[in-house]
């Protein structure tokens, strides 16, 4: 069953009052489970909006926080020829404290709207945000796509200590995590993949770790040349199964 959806622009509480967010929800009123979507370094793009809509059509209330709101509202670097450099700069500048505040505002909104459970999904930089969110909040499920820098302090999210060191928090909250990555991912090389998988296992996190052979970074984004349809379709099926199991919709 595909739900008819409604899209809205909302503002969430934040340190400076400027946390805009993209909300997508089923048109029919109800206490739907909630999902927070975290974007890539390129910001609130059409691709990320499409992902939010796909999730909402499954019967979830979806919020995409604008994590770049401290630098400007609605930043979308899709067509910027210097977009990668700007995105790396913006994502690298976001501190852990700021990210936790923004994720918390989205989680609070979903719970206040009646969500009986909340999950999160993120891609690349957003995958790192989803992993971080699972360590700090009571998220029933987290879908983490090719999260970079988890074992590094090179960006603000990884300080004062790498986010990977916070993995026990996921187990403490009891959430389930699914990690998706290609074996040709330059941002999550083999050594990093092994370290992440080992840390999840050591911490006792309920998790699945899926590695796709011959697949590069960004394989889920269907508007770039890194898109790999077979891997993307398989990952999407696994995300649906994860959310159905851990974020059940009311009967």
C-alpha positions as CSV (number, residue, x, y, z in Angstrom):
1,X,0.0,0.0,0.0
2,X,1.3,3.4,-1.0
3,X,0.2,6.3,1.2
4,X,-0.8,9.6,-0.4
5,X,1.6,12.2,1.0
6,X,1.8,15.9,2.0
7,X,4.9,18.0,1.9
8,X,5.5,20.9,4.3
9,X,8.3,23.3,5.3
10,X,8.6,23.6,9.1
11,X,10.8,25.3,11.7
12,X,12.2,23.3,14.6
13,X,13.5,24.7,17.9
14,X,17.3,25.4,17.7
15,X,20.0,27.5,19.3
16,X,19.5,30.4,16.9
17,X,15.9,29.7,15.8
18,X,16.7,29.0,12.2
19,X,16.5,25.2,12.0
20,X,14.3,24.8,8.9
21,X,13.2,21.3,8.0
22,X,11.4,19.5,5.2
23,X,8.5,17.4,6.4
24,X,6.7,14.7,4.5
25,X,3.8,12.7,6.0
26,X,0.9,10.6,5.0
27,X,-2.1,12.8,4.1
28,X,-4.5,10.7,6.3
29,X,-4.1,11.7,10.0
30,X,-2.6,9.1,12.3
31,X,0.2,8.4,14.8
32,X,2.7,7.2,12.3
33,X,6.3,6.1,13.2
34,X,8.8,8.8,12.6
35,X,12.0,8.8,10.5
36,X,14.8,11.5,10.5
37,X,16.6,11.8,7.2
38,X,20.2,13.1,7.1
39,X,21.6,14.5,3.9
40,X,24.9,14.2,2.1
41,X,27.5,17.0,2.0
42,X,25.5,18.6,-0.9
43,X,22.6,19.7,1.4
44,X,18.9,19.5,1.1
45,X,18.9,18.3,-2.5
46,X,16.1,17.0,-4.8
47,X,17.5,13.4,-4.3
48,X,17.2,13.6,-0.5
49,X,13.7,15.1,-0.8
50,X,12.8,12.1,-3.0
51,X,14.2,9.7,-0.4
52,X,12.0,11.3,2.2
53,X,8.9,11.0,0.0
54,X,9.7,7.3,-0.7
55,X,9.8,6.6,3.0
56,X,6.6,8.7,3.7
57,X,4.7,6.7,1.1
58,X,5.4,3.6,3.1
59,X,3.5,5.1,6.1
60,X,6.0,7.2,8.1
61,X,6.2,10.8,9.2
62,X,9.6,12.0,7.8
63,X,11.7,15.0,8.8
64,X,14.8,16.2,7.0
65,X,16.6,18.8,9.2
66,X,18.6,21.4,7.4
67,X,21.9,20.7,9.2
68,X,23.5,23.7,7.3
69,X,21.1,26.2,8.8
70,X,23.8,28.0,10.7
71,X,25.4,28.9,7.4
72,X,22.2,29.7,5.4
73,X,18.8,28.2,4.8
74,X,18.1,25.7,2.0
75,X,21.6,25.2,0.8
76,X,21.6,22.9,-2.2
77,X,25.0,22.4,-3.9
78,X,23.8,20.0,-6.6
79,X,24.5,22.3,-9.6
80,X,27.4,24.2,-8.0
81,X,30.6,23.4,-9.9
82,X,32.5,23.9,-6.6
83,X,29.8,22.0,-4.7
84,X,32.1,19.2,-3.4
85,X,34.6,21.6,-1.8
86,X,31.9,23.8,-0.3
87,X,30.0,20.7,1.0
88,X,33.2,19.3,2.6
89,X,33.8,22.7,4.3
90,X,30.2,23.0,5.6
91,X,30.0,19.4,6.8
92,X,33.5,19.6,8.4
93,X,32.4,22.7,10.3
94,X,29.3,21.2,12.0
95,X,30.2,20.4,15.6
96,X,29.0,17.3,17.4
97,X,27.0,19.4,19.8
98,X,25.2,21.3,17.0
99,X,24.4,18.0,15.2
100,X,23.1,16.4,18.4
101,X,20.9,19.5,19.0
102,X,19.5,19.3,15.5
103,X,18.8,15.6,15.5
104,X,17.2,16.0,19.0
105,X,14.9,18.7,17.7
106,X,13.7,16.5,14.9
107,X,13.2,13.5,17.2
108,X,11.3,15.7,19.6
109,X,9.1,17.0,16.8
110,X,8.2,13.4,15.7
111,X,7.5,12.2,19.2
112,X,5.3,15.3,19.9
113,X,3.4,14.5,16.7
114,X,2.5,11.1,18.1
115,X,5.2,8.9,16.6
116,X,5.3,5.7,18.7
117,X,8.8,5.0,17.6
118,X,11.5,6.9,15.7
119,X,14.3,5.8,13.3
120,X,16.9,7.5,11.2
121,X,18.5,7.1,7.8
122,X,21.5,9.0,6.4
123,X,23.9,9.0,3.4
124,X,27.7,9.6,3.5
125,X,28.0,12.6,5.8
126,X,24.4,11.9,6.7
127,X,25.3,8.3,7.4
128,X,27.7,9.6,10.0
129,X,24.9,11.8,11.4
130,X,22.6,8.7,11.6
131,X,25.3,6.7,13.4
132,X,25.9,9.5,15.8
133,X,22.1,9.9,16.4
134,X,21.8,6.2,17.2
135,X,24.5,6.6,20.0
136,X,22.6,9.5,21.6
137,X,18.9,9.0,21.1
138,X,16.4,6.2,21.6
139,X,16.2,5.3,17.9
140,X,14.6,2.0,17.2
141,X,16.4,1.7,13.9
142,X,19.2,3.4,12.0
143,X,20.0,2.8,8.3
144,X,23.6,4.0,7.7
145,X,24.8,4.4,4.1
146,X,28.5,4.6,3.5
147,X,29.3,6.8,6.5
148,X,32.6,8.5,6.3
149,X,35.0,9.6,9.0
150,X,33.5,7.4,11.8
151,X,36.9,6.5,13.1
152,X,38.5,9.9,12.6
153,X,38.6,13.3,14.3
154,X,39.1,15.1,11.0
155,X,35.7,16.7,11.1
156,X,33.6,18.4,13.8
157,X,31.3,15.4,14.2
158,X,34.4,13.3,15.2
159,X,35.6,15.5,18.0
160,X,36.5,15.4,20.8
161,X,36.9,11.6,20.1
162,X,35.9,9.7,16.9
163,X,32.2,8.8,16.7
164,X,33.1,5.1,16.4
165,X,34.1,5.3,20.1
166,X,30.5,6.1,21.1
167,X,29.2,2.8,19.6
168,X,28.2,1.4,23.0
169,X,25.5,4.1,23.1
170,X,23.6,2.3,20.3
171,X,23.6,-0.9,22.3
172,X,22.4,0.9,25.4
173,X,19.5,2.4,23.6
174,X,18.7,-1.1,22.2
175,X,18.3,0.1,18.6
176,X,19.1,-1.9,15.5
177,X,21.5,-0.6,12.9
178,X,22.0,-1.6,9.2
179,X,25.2,-0.5,7.5
180,X,25.5,-0.4,3.7
181,X,28.7,0.2,1.8
182,X,30.5,-0.8,-1.4
183,X,33.8,-2.6,-1.5
184,X,35.2,0.1,-3.8
185,X,34.2,3.0,-1.6
186,X,37.1,5.4,-1.3
187,X,35.6,7.1,1.7
188,X,35.1,3.9,3.7
189,X,38.1,1.7,2.7
190,X,38.5,-1.9,3.8
191,X,40.3,-1.1,7.0
192,X,37.6,1.3,8.1
193,X,34.9,-1.2,7.2
194,X,36.6,-3.9,9.3
195,X,36.9,-1.5,12.2
196,X,33.3,-0.4,12.1
197,X,32.0,-4.0,11.8
198,X,34.3,-5.1,14.7
199,X,33.2,-2.2,16.9
200,X,29.5,-2.9,16.4
201,X,30.0,-6.6,17.2
202,X,32.1,-5.8,20.3
203,X,29.5,-3.4,21.6
204,X,26.7,-5.9,21.2
205,X,24.7,-3.8,18.8
206,X,22.0,-5.6,16.9
207,X,23.2,-4.9,13.4
208,X,23.6,-6.0,9.8
209,X,26.7,-5.0,7.8
210,X,26.2,-5.3,4.0
211,X,29.1,-4.9,1.6
212,X,28.4,-4.8,-2.1
213,X,31.1,-6.1,-4.4
214,X,32.4,-3.7,-7.1
215,X,30.3,-0.8,-5.8
216,X,31.6,2.7,-5.2
217,X,30.7,5.5,-2.7
218,X,27.3,7.1,-3.3
219,X,25.7,4.1,-5.0
220,X,22.2,4.9,-3.7
221,X,22.0,8.3,-5.4
222,X,20.3,7.8,-8.7
223,X,21.2,11.1,-10.2
224,X,25.0,10.6,-10.2
225,X,27.2,8.3,-12.2
226,X,28.1,6.4,-9.0
227,X,24.6,5.0,-8.9
228,X,24.4,1.2,-8.9
229,X,20.8,0.0,-9.4
230,X,21.2,-3.5,-8.2
231,X,22.9,-2.6,-5.0
232,X,20.5,0.4,-4.4
233,X,17.5,-1.8,-4.9
234,X,18.8,-4.5,-2.5
235,X,19.6,-1.8,0.1
236,X,16.2,-0.2,-0.3
237,X,14.5,-3.6,0.3
238,X,16.6,-4.1,3.4
239,X,15.7,-0.6,4.7
240,X,12.0,-1.4,4.2
241,X,12.4,-4.6,6.1
242,X,14.4,-2.9,8.9
243,X,11.7,-0.2,9.3
244,X,8.8,-2.6,9.1
245,X,10.4,-4.7,11.9
246,X,11.6,-2.0,14.2
247,X,9.2,0.9,13.4
248,X,5.9,-1.0,13.1
249,X,2.9,1.0,11.9
250,X,-0.3,0.9,14.1
251,X,-2.8,-1.7,12.9
